């Protein structure tokens, strides 16, 4: 596993935890959507950088 892939996946999972926390605190929907998009992009980039797909 590449180091950058690991970092991207960990950041994506961290953002997913933030989404859960913000949803429980009734934060504005815009913040939750922005965090969701950021988490999806980090996770997708991290998974696509893995060499298992080649």
N, C-alpha and C positions, 0 to 999 in steps of 0.2 A: 504494500500500500504506500502510495506516495505521501510525503509529508504535507503537501498543500491540500491533497484530497482529505486527509485526516482533519486538518484544521477547518476546512469548509464544512465537513459533516458535523464536527463538534459545534461550530458556530450556528449551523442550522438547527441542531437539536436544542442549543441554548435559547435560540429565538422561539422555538416551539414552546419551551417552558415559559417564556415571557408572555406568549399569546394566551396560554392557559391562565396565568396569573392575572393578566389584564382583563380577561373575560370575567373572572370571578370578582374583580374589583369594579365592574361596570364602567370601564374606561370608554372613551369615545370610539365609535365603530371605525373611524378613519385610521386611528392608531393601530387597531387590531388588524385591519386590512393591510396596512403598510407593513406591519411586522410579518403577516402571513406571506406576503409576496417576497419579502426579504428572506424568510426562512425557506420558502420553496426554491428560490434561486440558489441559495447556498447549498441546500441538499442536492439539487439537480446538478449543479456544477461539480460538487464533490463526488457524486456517484459517476458522472460522465467522465471524470478524469481518471477513474480507476481503470486499470488495464484488463479487467475481467471481460470487458465488452469487446475487446479486439479479437 
